[in-house]
């Protein structure tokens, strides 16, 4: 299934697939009537279908997984619009495609506003701080990082020590990109104050 | 995570009333429009020369073109409100829209200063018609689209706006003696653009959310 394909409308579909799709249509019909077991079965069967379709559109697995969930939420919201007399897959794929487009647009907006933190690598104003360890040791640095508030410690660890991207760090921690940026900035100020004796 | 989501959705799943077919919903909206026009006609008389107009091909092309565009645009908008329907539904009102706007474009009198010239009170009357008919119809269309699951909000809302504009323009032709092309242009293309534009403005609110 690709974005341009017309699922459910092909004539050379194997018989087992046809019956599987018909079963999905039956399940959503039952779900519309309030059958929760049918609804649970339906949603569980949709997950691998959606993972396959959405996974082809989005490279990042965590993004794809989020879009699968958003699609399930939209299916829930829009389940009353499905007409059992019509094919099920075009209805489902239209919803999934919309959520993929929304995600791609959101990514484009975010990446347009994202600031590359590598530009702030030389944060300390005094040369020695940027060029050498000066009179503090890696252990002192680790202690200083350990003393940071939780969010700042997470931000500096993920972004500076593990060299994760903002998006990866955000995905791993659940902290927003904006918060990560602010936390990193504040963490660096605190570290500078503690290690070099500057003001925080 | 996904399993937990599924369980939470199943937990709140209640029986839902299936959305009627788009053509039936379009019929409901058009019935509401007809009722609006009937109520409007109680307080407003038809234009003084309606019998003459009914024999004029150009007037008929404008009026019937606007009305047919309203019908077809309403069907198209409500079809697009259902996931999986082809975007080609958007082409449905195009032939009648072309007839309607071409009829407008063939006018040759730009400003009318004679008996049929619109005075300020005539302009105010026209605007009142636009608001009194257009606003309730626009709200009704927005409610109907919200009840559906709009996935292409701008296109769908623009079509809904054109449907409203078609009814409003037809009403203006029937109730107001518009002769000068400037007014006819405003009361047709201008209103179509106005309502389609308003539709596009509210379009983001129509997009089916991930959860309601």
Contacts between the chains, C-beta under 8 A, distances in Angstrom:
chain1	res1	chain2	res2	distance
A	31	B	13	6.5
A	32	B	15	7.0
A	32	B	16	5.3
A	32	B	18	5.8
A	33	B	15	5.6
A	34	B	13	7.0
A	34	B	14	6.1
A	34	B	15	3.3
A	34	B	16	7.9
A	36	B	10	5.2
A	36	B	13	5.5
A	39	B	9	7.5
A	39	B	10	5.4
A	39	B	13	4.9
A	40	B	6	6.4
A	40	B	7	7.6
A	40	B	10	4.7
A	43	B	6	4.5
A	43	B	9	6.4
A	43	B	10	7.1
A	44	B	6	6.3
A	47	B	2	5.9
A	47	B	6	7.7
A	65	B	1	7.5
A	65	B	2	7.2
A	68	B	2	6.6
A	69	B	1	7.3
A	69	B	2	6.0
A	69	B	5	5.4
A	70	B	210	4.5
A	72	B	2	7.4
A	72	B	5	6.2
A	72	B	6	6.9
A	72	B	9	6.7
A	73	B	5	7.5
A	73	B	9	7.4
A	73	B	210	3.9
A	73	B	211	4.3
A	74	B	149	7.6
A	74	B	208	6.0
A	74	B	209	7.5
A	74	B	210	5.2
A	74	B	211	7.6
A	76	B	9	4.8
A	76	B	13	7.4
A	76	B	211	6.5
A	77	B	149	6.9
A	77	B	208	6.0
A	77	B	209	6.4
A	77	B	210	7.0
A	77	B	211	5.6
A	77	B	212	4.9
A	78	B	83	6.1
A	78	B	149	3.5
A	78	B	208	5.5
A	79	B	16	6.1
A	80	B	16	3.9
A	80	B	17	6.3
A	80	B	18	5.8
A	80	B	19	5.4
A	81	B	19	4.7
A	81	B	81	7.7
A	81	B	82	5.2
A	81	B	83	6.3
A	81	B	148	5.8
A	81	B	149	4.5
A	82	B	18	7.8
A	82	B	83	7.9
A	83	B	18	7.2
A	83	B	19	7.6
A	83	B	21	7.0
A	83	B	82	7.5
A	86	B	84	7.2
A	87	B	84	7.6
A	90	B	83	7.9
A	90	B	84	3.8
A	91	B	82	7.8
A	91	B	83	4.9
A	91	B	84	3.9
A	92	B	83	7.8
A	92	B	84	7.8
A	93	B	84	7.4
A	94	B	83	4.1
A	94	B	84	4.4
A	94	B	85	7.9
A	94	B	151	5.8
A	95	B	83	5.1
A	95	B	149	7.5
A	95	B	151	6.8
A	95	B	208	7.9
A	98	B	83	7.8
A	98	B	151	4.3
A	98	B	152	8.0
A	98	B	208	7.8
A	99	B	210	7.3
